[in-house]
Amino acid sequence: MSACFRLLLCFALALLATLAFATPGDQSSSSDQSTPRPPQAKREPVEETLHGVKIVDQYRWLEDGNSPETEAFVRDEMAYTRALLDKQPQMQHIKDRLEKLLTIGSIGTPTVRGNYYFHTQRDGNQNQPILYVREGVSGKDRVLLDPNSLSADGTVALDWWHPSHGGKYVAYGTSPGGSEISTLYVLETATGKLLDEKIPQTRAASIGWLADDSAFYYTRFPKPGSVPKGQEMYNRHVFFHKIGENDNGDGDAAVFGEGQDPQTWPNLVMSDDGRWMVILMTKGSAGHTDIYLLDTSKPGNEVKTVAKSEDIIYTGQVYKDELYIVTNEGAPRFRVYKVKAANPKKPDWKEIIPQTNAVLTNLDVIGGKLFASYEKDASSQLKIFSLDGKPLSSIALPAIGSVTAVNGEVAGKEAFYGFTSFTIPPSIYRYDLATAKSTVWAKVDAPVNSSDYDVKQVFYASKDGTKIPMFIVAKKGLVLNGQNPTMLTGYGGFNLSRTPSFSGWLHLWLESGGVYADANLRGGSEYGEDWHRAGMLDKKQNVFDDFTYAAKYLIAQKYTSTPHLAIYGRSNGGLLVGATETQHPEMFRAVVCGVGLLDMLRYQKFQIAKLWIPEYGSSDDPEQFKWLYAYSPYHHVKPGTTYPATLFFASEGDTRVDPLHTRKMTAEMQHDAANGPDRPILMRIETKAGHGVGKPISKQIDEWADIYTFLFWQLGMK
């Protein structure tokens, strides 16, 4: 499409939107007539009583994303949003700069199998990362799989990939339009030849290859029609597949999962010799995990239970017939046990690495040593231990930041790790076990001057006095005058940490004079399982309080003030900003809420959301209903209240958080809010995209251009 045609089209859409949203007989001024008005979605009340409380849902009809009425609502909302954003003078400049910042490329930490080094890399304007392989650490990269060739618009994504033990094959999954509903394929590494395997319903598949590369265990969801409607997103089981047989997986033997809770999620960890397979059964998304073990050396061996609990995390791997177990049982910041795989009874577990004041986040066996990843105050540490847990050394990291992955062969001579921070683009380091030296293996070059910015970590008191860490990033020499445009973000859930990482979009904000603040709220894993539990279920309000008091800190310290303060969050972070906005509408000028959970009384009825009941609870339970109803954003929009200008965004193909949340919340706020035209409530729905995984760069640029155009407009930025 030519630039001229795009300009005419945008003008036409703006004109149509203005006409469509004008009220017949309007007597307002000519300037008011030129300002489009939000659509007025019909109100069709559905009344129900939950645990003695009458609930009225005016927009239940918007839950059906396929109805013509809902589709018309989305079209009207998108026209309204485009009519307002496209006329902002900053739009084109923002988009031009984002194209430079978001097309810097990406690199992945290599996985080594024999003499093969597999890694992903995305260059320039490529929409999707490409899977490469090289022979030898310094060999020439060869394209093994290019997802960009699978669709004209770059919306087919490589979801996951797992090389076989010797590197002969790679099993991988792709999905269209951000759906993450992968189909499994297998290709031959030496030739790039695609084999006949084509197994559907392998979302986020976990693979355990046999040592001779002839077969693998894998996880798969049920095919549509084989389970009651609505259960296709659950009942993930483990199967066994032999290369060249049962191409579509239909005849593959079921190994594990039958009789288990349908909402558990098995993942596989195979020993290097292919004998032992650890099965980690995660219960929902709160992270609580049981551990099982299968000796594959003899057909018919049964899966053994190693450890299980309702609220404890166990992970493990086998090396030389020893099972290494990482757990938070009796140690909220995790410790490591060792036991014989042949007899893994608990009385025989031997603690080899005790709990420390940092959180142990991962353990890898590389080169006959234990590589332990830690987090201390939301920043990474990397330490090396002997197989008996004796401390050997620490790997010095470039700055406060994040180790993104640690890979290497169990009997290898090298380890690879990724590192990034707010002002340091992603880099991959090769660690030589013989010399104990790290060298840069690959890095991303970004068109930014990182030395222009300061990264500061502060600790502030939340409502109940708990000390909360927060990172603040800004230009050096920032004047604390209360006038700085500031974006506050956070997450606070699912045992996930917010550690420093580089984002191209962030640097447009920083170079434009913006302050970026990222609060490490309770509900995450920054200080272990106790920190997580303090922000889940009946303690969820702590997360919103932590976030609110982060805003109060920024205002009190004169980083910013209400007219210059915006909050941003995605997914669980979308719930965070939705709840904070409805609880404290007076504190912020603008809100950006992405792919968020907003109707917390019905969230569990859609997509994969039953997996999140251990984290949030369910309105089906009388006690849990009280917690959810107390903060559910959709149920706390108050008529006649002036809210911050708000941009809600979601995607049609999201199979995690259904876009119904965004549709309903937008309609409710547009109806009830006392906002004038200078504080609009806007909705943006992306087509052929999902929750965010695999989103093409072209769509990322468009999304962030809209977000920044909205924020620059609302905060008066140039």
DAWO-V150148 format. One record per residue. RES is the residue in one small letter. NEAR is the number of other C-alpha atoms within 8 Angstrom. Layout:
BEGIN
res=RES near=NEAR
res=RES near=NEAR
END
This chain:
BEGIN
res=m near=4
res=s near=5
res=a near=6
res=c near=6
res=f near=8
res=r near=9
res=l near=8
res=l near=8
res=l near=8
res=c near=11
res=f near=8
res=a near=8
res=l near=11
res=a near=14
res=l near=9
res=l near=9
res=a near=13
res=t near=15
res=l near=8
res=a near=6
res=f near=10
res=a near=10
res=t near=5
res=p near=4
res=g near=4
res=d near=7
res=q near=4
res=s near=6
res=s near=6
res=s near=6
res=s near=6
res=d near=7
res=q near=11
res=s near=7
res=t near=8
res=p near=13
res=r near=9
res=p near=10
res=p near=9
res=q near=7
res=a near=6
res=k near=5
res=r near=6
res=e near=9
res=p near=9
res=v near=9
res=e near=8
res=e near=7
res=t near=8
res=l near=7
res=h near=6
res=g near=5
res=v near=6
res=k near=8
res=i near=8
res=v near=8
res=d near=9
res=q near=9
res=y near=14
res=r near=10
res=w near=7
res=l near=10
res=e near=10
res=d near=8
res=g near=8
res=n near=6
res=s near=7
res=p near=6
res=e near=6
res=t near=12
res=e near=10
res=a near=8
res=f near=10
res=v near=10
res=r near=8
res=d near=10
res=e near=13
res=m near=11
res=a near=12
res=y near=16
res=t near=11
res=r near=11
res=a near=15
res=l near=10
res=l near=11
res=d near=9
res=k near=7
res=q near=9
res=p near=5
res=q near=9
res=m near=13
res=q near=7
res=h near=7
res=i near=12
res=k near=11
res=d near=8
res=r near=9
res=l near=14
res=e near=9
res=k near=9
res=l near=13
res=l near=12
res=t near=11
res=i near=13
res=g near=11
res=s near=11
res=i near=14
res=g near=9
res=t near=13
res=p near=10
res=t near=9
res=v near=11
res=r near=13
res=g near=7
res=n near=8
res=y near=11
res=y near=13
res=f near=12
res=h near=12
res=t near=13
res=q near=12
res=r near=12
res=d near=10
res=g near=7
res=n near=8
res=q near=10
res=n near=12
res=q near=15
res=p near=13
res=i near=13
res=l near=12
res=y near=13
res=v near=13
res=r near=13
res=e near=11
res=g near=8
res=v near=6
res=s near=6
res=g near=7
res=k near=6
res=d near=8
res=r near=7
res=v near=9
res=l near=10
res=l near=8
res=d near=11
res=p near=13
res=n near=12
res=s near=7
res=l near=8
res=s near=9
res=a near=7
res=d near=4
res=g near=13
res=t near=15
res=v near=14
res=a near=14
res=l near=13
res=d near=13
res=w near=9
res=w near=9
res=h near=8
res=p near=11
res=s near=14
res=h near=13
res=g near=10
res=g near=13
res=k near=11
res=y near=11
res=v near=13
res=a near=13
res=y near=12
res=g near=16
res=t near=14
res=s near=14
res=p near=11
res=g near=13
res=g near=18
res=s near=13
res=e near=13
res=i near=11
res=s near=14
res=t near=13
res=l near=13
res=y near=13
res=v near=13
res=l near=11
res=e near=12
res=t near=12
res=a near=5
res=t near=5
res=g near=9
res=k near=7
res=l near=8
res=l near=9
res=d near=8
res=e near=13
res=k near=11
res=i near=11
res=p near=11
res=q near=11
res=t near=14
res=r near=11
res=a near=9
res=a near=11
res=s near=8
res=i near=12
res=g near=11
res=w near=13
res=l near=13
res=a near=12
res=d near=7
res=d near=13
res=s near=9
res=a near=11
res=f near=12
res=y near=11
res=y near=13
res=t near=14
res=r near=13
res=f near=13
res=p near=12
res=k near=9
res=p near=7
res=g near=6
res=s near=6
res=v near=9
res=p near=7
res=k near=7
res=g near=6
res=q near=8
res=e near=12
res=m near=10
res=y near=11
res=n near=13
res=r near=15
res=h near=13
res=v near=13
res=f near=13
res=f near=12
res=h near=13
res=k near=9
res=i near=7
res=g near=8
res=e near=6
res=n near=11
res=d near=10
res=n near=8
res=g near=10
res=d near=6
res=g near=5
res=d near=9
res=a near=7
res=a near=9
res=v near=8
res=f near=8
res=g near=11
res=e near=5
res=g near=4
res=q near=6
res=d near=6
res=p near=7
res=q near=11
res=t near=14
res=w near=10
res=p near=13
res=n near=11
res=l near=12
res=v near=12
res=m near=13
res=s near=11
res=d near=10
res=d near=7
res=g near=11
res=r near=12
res=w near=14
res=m near=15
res=v near=14
res=i near=12
res=l near=16
res=m near=12
res=t near=13
res=k near=13
res=g near=15
res=s near=11
res=a near=10
res=g near=10
res=h near=14
res=t near=15
res=d near=15
res=i near=15
res=y near=13
res=l near=12
res=l near=12
res=d near=11
res=t near=10
res=s near=6
res=k near=6
res=p near=5
res=g near=4
res=n near=8
res=e near=6
res=v near=9
res=k near=7
res=t near=8
res=v near=11
res=a near=9
res=k near=10
res=s near=8
res=e near=5
res=d near=6
res=i near=12
res=i near=11
res=y near=15
res=t near=11
res=g near=12
res=q near=11
res=v near=15
res=y near=11
res=k near=4
res=d near=9
res=e near=10
res=l near=13
res=y near=12
res=i near=11
res=v near=12
res=t near=12
res=n near=13
res=e near=8
res=g near=4
res=a near=9
res=p near=9
res=r near=14
res=f near=15
res=r near=13
res=v near=12
res=y near=12
res=k near=12
res=v near=13
res=k near=9
res=a near=9
res=a near=5
res=n near=6
res=p near=11
res=k near=8
res=k near=7
res=p near=4
res=d near=7
res=w near=10
res=k near=7
res=e near=9
res=i near=10
res=i near=9
res=p near=8
res=q near=11
res=t near=6
res=n near=6
res=a near=11
res=v near=15
res=l near=13
res=t near=9
res=n near=7
res=l near=10
res=d near=9
res=v near=11
res=i near=16
res=g near=13
res=g near=10
res=k near=11
res=l near=13
res=f near=12
res=a near=13
res=s near=13
res=y near=13
res=e near=13
res=k near=12
res=d near=8
res=a near=11
res=s near=11
res=s near=13
res=q near=12
res=l near=13
res=k near=13
res=i near=13
res=f near=14
res=s near=11
res=l near=8
res=d near=6
res=g near=9
res=k near=9
res=p near=8
res=l near=8
res=s near=7
res=s near=8
res=i near=8
res=a near=5
res=l near=8
res=p near=5
res=a near=5
res=i near=9
res=g near=14
res=s near=12
res=v near=13
res=t near=8
res=a near=8
res=v near=11
res=n near=13
res=g near=12
res=e near=13
res=v near=11
res=a near=7
res=g near=10
res=k near=10
res=e near=12
res=a near=15
res=f near=14
res=y near=14
res=g near=14
res=f near=13
res=t near=15
res=s near=14
res=f near=12
res=t near=10
res=i near=9
res=p near=14
res=p near=13
res=s near=13
res=i near=15
res=y near=13
res=r near=12
res=y near=12
res=d near=11
res=l near=10
res=a near=5
res=t near=5
res=a near=7
res=k near=7
res=s near=8
res=t near=7
res=v near=9
res=w near=8
res=a near=8
res=k near=10
res=v near=11
res=d near=6
res=a near=8
res=p near=7
res=v near=5
res=n near=5
res=s near=7
res=s near=6
res=d near=7
res=y near=10
res=d near=9
res=v near=10
res=k near=7
res=q near=8
res=v near=8
res=f near=8
res=y near=11
res=a near=10
res=s near=12
res=k near=8
res=d near=5
res=g near=6
res=t near=7
res=k near=8
res=i near=13
res=p near=12
res=m near=13
res=f near=11
res=i near=12
res=v near=13
res=a near=13
res=k near=12
res=k near=7
res=g near=4
res=l near=6
res=v near=5
res=l near=10
res=n near=8
res=g near=10
res=q near=10
res=n near=13
res=p near=13
res=t near=13
res=m near=12
res=l near=13
res=t near=12
res=g near=14
res=y near=13
res=g near=17
res=g near=13
res=f near=11
res=n near=13
res=l near=10
res=s near=10
res=r near=12
res=t near=9
res=p near=12
res=s near=12
res=f near=12
res=s near=8
res=g near=11
res=w near=10
res=l near=9
res=h near=10
res=l near=12
res=w near=11
res=l near=13
res=e near=8
res=s near=8
res=g near=10
res=g near=12
res=v near=15
res=y near=14
res=a near=12
res=d near=11
res=a near=14
res=n near=15
res=l near=14
res=r near=16
res=g near=17
res=g near=19
res=s near=13
res=e near=14
res=y near=13
res=g near=13
res=e near=11
res=d near=8
res=w near=13
res=h near=16
res=r near=11
res=a near=11
res=g near=17
res=m near=12
res=l near=12
res=d near=8
res=k near=10
res=k near=12
res=q near=9
res=n near=10
res=v near=14
res=f near=11
res=d near=10
res=d near=13
res=f near=12
res=t near=10
res=y near=12
res=a near=12
res=a near=10
res=k near=8
res=y near=9
res=l near=11
res=i near=12
res=a near=7
res=q near=9
res=k near=11
res=y near=15
res=t near=16
res=s near=12
res=t near=10
res=p near=7
res=h near=13
res=l near=16
res=a near=15
res=i near=12
res=y near=15
res=g near=17
res=r near=12
res=s near=11
res=n near=12
res=g near=16
res=g near=16
res=l near=15
res=l near=14
res=v near=14
res=g near=12
res=a near=13
res=t near=12
res=e near=12
res=t near=11
res=q near=7
res=h near=9
res=p near=11
res=e near=8
res=m near=8
res=f near=15
res=r near=13
res=a near=13
res=v near=14
res=v near=14
res=c near=17
res=g near=13
res=v near=16
res=g near=17
res=l near=12
res=l near=15
res=d near=12
res=m near=13
res=l near=11
res=r near=8
res=y near=10
res=q near=13
res=k near=7
res=f near=10
res=q near=11
res=i near=11
res=a near=12
res=k near=10
res=l near=11
res=w near=12
res=i near=11
res=p near=11
res=e near=12
res=y near=11
res=g near=12
res=s near=11
res=s near=12
res=d near=6
res=d near=8
res=p near=8
res=e near=6
res=q near=13
res=f near=14
res=k near=9
res=w near=10
res=l near=14
res=y near=10
res=a near=6
res=y near=10
res=s near=13
res=p near=14
res=y near=11
res=h near=8
res=h near=9
res=v near=11
res=k near=7
res=p near=8
res=g near=7
res=t near=9
res=t near=9
res=y near=13
res=p near=12
res=a near=13
res=t near=13
res=l near=13
res=f near=14
res=f near=13
res=a near=14
res=s near=14
res=e near=11
res=g near=12
res=d near=14
res=t near=11
res=r near=8
res=v near=15
res=d near=10
res=p near=12
res=l near=10
res=h near=13
res=t near=14
res=r near=12
res=k near=13
res=m near=12
res=t near=12
res=a near=11
res=e near=12
res=m near=10
res=q near=10
res=h near=8
res=d near=11
res=a near=13
res=a near=9
res=n near=11
res=g near=6
res=p near=7
res=d near=7
res=r near=11
res=p near=10
res=i near=12
res=l near=11
res=m near=13
res=r near=11
res=i near=11
res=e near=9
res=t near=8
res=k near=11
res=a near=15
res=g near=15
res=h near=14
res=g near=7
res=v near=8
res=g near=11
res=k near=15
res=p near=10
res=i near=12
res=s near=8
res=k near=8
res=q near=10
res=i near=12
res=d near=9
res=e near=8
res=w near=10
res=a near=12
res=d near=10
res=i near=10
res=y near=9
res=t near=13
res=f near=10
res=l near=11
res=f near=11
res=w near=9
res=q near=12
res=l near=13
res=g near=6
res=m near=9
res=k near=5
END
